[in-house]
Amino acid sequence: MSPEQLSSDDFIAYSTWKWLNLQNTIGPATVYTYHFEQVPATKPGAMIGLVPASELGAKHAGEIHYVFQTLKSEDVPWSENDSQVSDAMSSYWANFVKTGNPNAKGLPDWPPYNQGNGFEVMHLSGKDIHAAPETNRARYEFLDAHAPKSSGADIH
């Protein structure tokens, strides 16, 4: 595990995974999860610190413009892939709000996140929107087994 992966896991990924699994165990609602992989457009030459913004990949909370279809509010060169993923995400979120299920005719199937289907995660990218089994489960289970505990509860 790289320091970057550990930092990402510690910041959000592990705790999200933990919540998903607890919700599956004790919650009455069906759980759906996704991995946002669409690299957003950036202004040519834009830098984040010393790194070109275009090299940073998908970022935390980067999906907000896509979900709410506000891509045009940013003056950057959005692509057809950006529009495709925005249309799909907006539809999934609206369907989920209305019915508790993100699926609808014309969209790739988004299976619930549970053991019965191999803990599938929806991968959201304009090039290839699809569900696939979770790939980091063993890493999170390792962290879960070795995470510091306090009074029987996770610190995270």
C-alpha positions in Angstrom: 0.0 0.0 0.0 1.4 3.4 -1.0 1.5 6.4 1.3 -1.0 8.0 -1.1 -3.4 5.1 -0.8 -3.1 5.0 2.9 -3.8 8.8 3.1 -6.8 8.5 0.9 -8.1 5.5 2.9 -7.6 7.4 6.1 -9.2 10.5 4.8 -12.4 9.1 3.3 -12.3 5.7 1.6 -12.0 3.4 4.7 -14.7 5.2 6.7 -17.0 5.2 3.7 -16.5 1.5 3.3 -17.1 0.9 7.0 -20.4 2.9 6.8 -21.5 1.0 3.7 -21.0 -2.3 5.4 -22.6 -1.3 8.6 -25.6 0.0 6.7 -25.9 -3.3 4.9 -25.8 -5.1 8.2 -28.2 -3.1 10.3 -29.9 -0.6 8.0 -33.3 -1.3 6.4 -32.5 0.6 3.1 -30.8 -0.8 0.0 -27.2 0.6 -0.3 -25.7 1.9 -3.6 -22.2 3.2 -4.0 -20.0 4.6 -6.7 -16.5 5.6 -7.7 -16.4 8.9 -9.6 -13.7 8.5 -12.3 -14.4 11.3 -14.7 -11.4 13.6 -14.9 -12.9 17.1 -15.0 -11.9 19.6 -17.6 -9.5 22.3 -16.5 -8.4 25.6 -17.9 -5.4 25.2 -20.2 -2.3 25.7 -18.1 -4.1 25.7 -14.7 -1.9 24.6 -11.8 -2.7 23.3 -8.4 0.4 24.1 -6.5 3.3 22.9 -8.7 1.2 20.3 -10.5 -0.8 20.8 -13.7 -4.5 20.5 -12.8 -5.1 18.3 -15.8 -2.7 15.6 -14.2 -4.6 15.3 -10.9 -7.4 13.1 -12.1 -10.9 12.9 -10.6 -11.0 14.9 -7.3 -13.0 14.7 -4.1 -16.4 16.4 -4.6 -15.6 16.8 -8.4 -18.9 15.1 -9.2 -21.1 18.0 -8.0 -21.1 19.9 -11.3 -22.0 16.6 -13.0 -24.8 15.6 -10.7 -26.5 19.0 -10.9 -25.7 19.5 -14.6 -23.9 22.8 -14.0 -20.9 22.1 -16.2 -21.4 25.3 -18.1 -21.0 27.4 -15.0 -17.2 26.8 -15.2 -15.4 28.3 -18.2 -13.4 25.2 -19.1 -13.4 23.0 -22.3 -16.0 20.3 -21.3 -16.0 17.3 -23.6 -18.8 15.0 -24.9 -17.7 12.5 -22.2 -18.3 15.1 -19.5 -21.8 15.7 -20.9 -22.5 11.9 -21.0 -21.5 11.3 -17.4 -23.4 14.4 -16.3 -26.6 13.2 -18.0 -26.2 9.7 -16.5 -25.4 10.9 -13.0 -28.3 13.5 -13.0 -30.7 10.7 -14.0 -29.4 8.2 -11.4 -29.6 10.8 -8.6 -33.1 11.9 -9.6 -34.3 8.3 -9.8 -32.8 7.5 -6.4 -34.5 10.6 -4.8 -37.9 9.6 -6.3 -37.8 5.8 -5.8 -34.8 4.8 -3.6 -33.4 3.0 -6.6 -31.1 4.8 -9.1 -32.0 2.6 -12.0 -34.2 3.4 -15.0 -34.6 2.4 -18.6 -31.7 3.5 -20.8 -29.1 3.6 -18.0 -26.5 1.0 -17.3 -27.7 -1.2 -14.4 -26.5 0.0 -11.0 -26.7 -3.0 -8.6 -27.1 -2.7 -4.9 -23.9 -2.9 -2.9 -24.2 -6.2 -1.0 -22.5 -9.6 -0.6 -25.1 -11.3 -2.8 -23.7 -9.5 -5.9 -20.0 -9.4 -4.9 -20.2 -5.9 -3.4 -20.4 -4.2 -6.8 -19.5 -0.5 -7.1 -20.7 1.8 -10.0 -17.8 3.3 -11.9 -18.8 6.6 -13.3 -16.8 7.8 -16.3 -18.1 9.1 -19.6 -16.1 6.5 -21.5 -17.4 3.5 -19.6 -20.2 3.7 -17.0 -20.4 0.2 -15.5 -20.6 -1.8 -12.3 -17.8 -4.1 -11.1 -16.9 -5.9 -7.9 -15.1 -3.7 -5.3 -11.4 -4.0 -5.8 -10.1 -2.6 -2.4 -12.1 -4.8 -0.1 -9.1 -6.8 1.2 -7.2 -3.6 1.9 -10.2 -2.2 3.9 -10.6 -5.5 5.8 -6.9 -5.3 6.7 -7.4 -1.7 8.0 -10.5 -2.8 9.8 -8.7 -5.6 11.6 -5.8 -3.3 12.5 -7.4 0.1 13.0 -6.9 1.6 16.4 -9.9 0.9 18.7 -11.1 2.9 21.7 -13.8 1.6 24.0 -14.7 -1.0 21.4 -15.6 1.6 18.8 -13.5 2.6 15.8 -11.8 5.9 16.0 -12.5 6.8 12.4 
